[in-house]
Each structure stands twice: as structure tokens, then as C-alpha cells.
Amino acid sequence: MPSALEENAQSSSTVGNQVSPGTWTIDPVHSSITFSVRHLMVGRVRGRFGDFSGAITVPENGTPSVTATIAVGSVDTGNPDRDQHLRAPDIFGADEFPTATLASVGMHSTGQNDWVLIIDFTLRGITKRLPLAFSFLGVSAGMGHGEVAGFEGAIKLKRSDFGVLTDTPVLAGGGPMLGDTVDITVSLEAVKEPAAPTRSEGDAAPA
């Protein structure tokens, strides 16, 4: 029986349409996690995280699961002074809470290759259940290191839900200096791990 992702995937001439059972490890070199937040009500501050890891586990039957860990201290907005401020206790609190984590609890299809992943997202020790919309882009044979599956996704969260800058300054003309809604975009390549060797009946059991 195919896994959930296999049932709705669309084939093409060069890209496969099935995420086969097994463990698929996120390739951070060919993946990205970026974010943006409204600034002064008229612009946006954008950034990325450079240090993250994760895996997608696809069972023979049933629903795939996703786990990921982000080192919040790896935040990069292109401004070292601002990045240092983002690591401070009133924002990410990187010393006390060095990682943000994600663990899926379910998923459902919204189209041929489109899905919503329900996740428990933890930041600053606070966990919220959120929907992450994503698209499955297919599977490539890769470059000799295993099959590669591609995904793109997006999620919105409120920083105030996680205790980030709860004392946001108010502008002279009214309105917050920094928006509450944070838009996060993920672009992932995941490489299938080799299957563990199976022991034949003739192999001796370990002592």
C-alpha cells in the first residue's frame, strides 16, 4: 500500500512521483529556512537560519512524519549588530533556548501535490500547534548519493505567542515598530538514507 505522499504525487518525464518508504535526511546545503516580518509598518526585515537539521520518515503504510531542529543562534539578517540583538533574552534567548524544534502530528492533502502538515513547533520553551502548507516537488535520482525529494512550504506564526519582544515599542504615529506576524518559508531537499542491511537466516546471531 502506498504512503500518503505517493497517492497524490504527479509524475513527470524527469522527476519521480513517489517518496519511497524509509528515512529521508534534510540536506542543509541545498535547503533553506527564511523569514520576514513587517518593520515600521511599511517595510520588511528578512533573514535566514544557517544551521538546521531534520528528517522525514516514510512508513510502508500510513502517514509520513517530520522532525527538525533549528539553531536559533545561526540567525542571519545581513546585519551582525541586529543578529546579535535577535539572540538576546527578550527575542530568541539563544543562550537559554538554543534550538527551536518541529515535530509533525499529522497531515492532509489539499491538492494533487499540495499538503498541510500539522506540527508542534517549540520556540523559547513554548510549544504551539500550527499548520504548515507545503508542496511536494518530486523525486530525483540524485548525484550518486541517493534519491533526493524536494519540498517547498510556508507557515505564519505570531511572535507574541512565543514570548518574543512582548514589549514592542510603539511608533509616534501609532502602530508597533515590529509586526506580530512572522512569515516563514522553507525549501527542502531530503536525501534517502540507505536501507539497513538485513540478516539472512544463515547469519549467526551476535553473542
Helices and strands as residue ranges (DSSP letters): H 4-8, E 22-26, G 28-30, E 32-39, E 43-49, E 52-58, E 65-71, G 72-74, E 75-76, H 80-86, E 99-109, E 114-123, E 126-140, E 148-158, G 159-162, E 178-192
